[in-house]
Amino acid sequence: MGGGTFFIALALGYGSQFFIAKAPSLILAFALLMLIILIGIIFDIIGMATAVASKASLNARAAKKIAGARQALALVNNADRVASFSTDVVGDISGTLSGALGAVIIIRLVGQQGADDVLISTVMTALVAAVTVGGKAWGKAIALREADEIVFWVGRVLFVLEKIVGWRPFKHPPKKGQRP
């Protein structure tokens, strides 16, 4: 998992830093920074929800053949892998990237005439930390309260991806009456 994380972080880090360096305005740079923090928060929510979701409600939906229920059940059945990928890989990459992007924004701000280097870097660090930690705390509370619905929603997204591109992150057990 570490090797894959390296290459994902390398590609995303280069792409986002290149974009921020070329962004015509600091507003776009801040928007990209907030988007990366939001992605980390969303995947933290998914990881937590998957770890605590109830199989019973998802089994009931799968029995009714509701689109996305089988995929949601596969997420819960692989909760350790899903939580690890969501919180460790995506969450840690987004945290690292947000720090790096914050540093690039600081460099751009400090380059402006009359800027106070220490004040700008301190405020940017505090802002990134506050949004990340506050967002993840808020997200975890939601994940614990709405775990089944969150996992079902992710299952529906995976269902659509399966239909459009044929991608399955997990093998589904065969349907009744079918051979594996």
C-alpha angles and dihedrals in degrees: 000000000000094000093051090047090054093056094042091050091045094053096042093042094051093044096048095043090048089051093048092047090052097037109123092220139029089234090068090046091052090046091055090047091052091046091055091048089048091052089053091050093048093051090047088055091049093049094049094043092050091052094054104030120122118246091203096067092043092048089053091052092046090051088056088051093238111174111258097017095105090049091049089050090051088053092053092045088055095038094137092056094040093049092046093049094042100044103026105034104029095027095049093043091051091048092050092044093049090054092048093046090048088055092051090050089049090053090052092048094046089051089066117096116264095014119149104229098200095045094048095048093045094049093045092050091048092047094051091046094047095048092045098045095039092047093049092048091050090045094051091053089053092045092054093046098042102027097134094049093046093050090046090051090051088047089055090051089051090047090056091047090051091052095046104039104008093239118151119181090196134026111251119222112252117270117253111284094020126108119234 
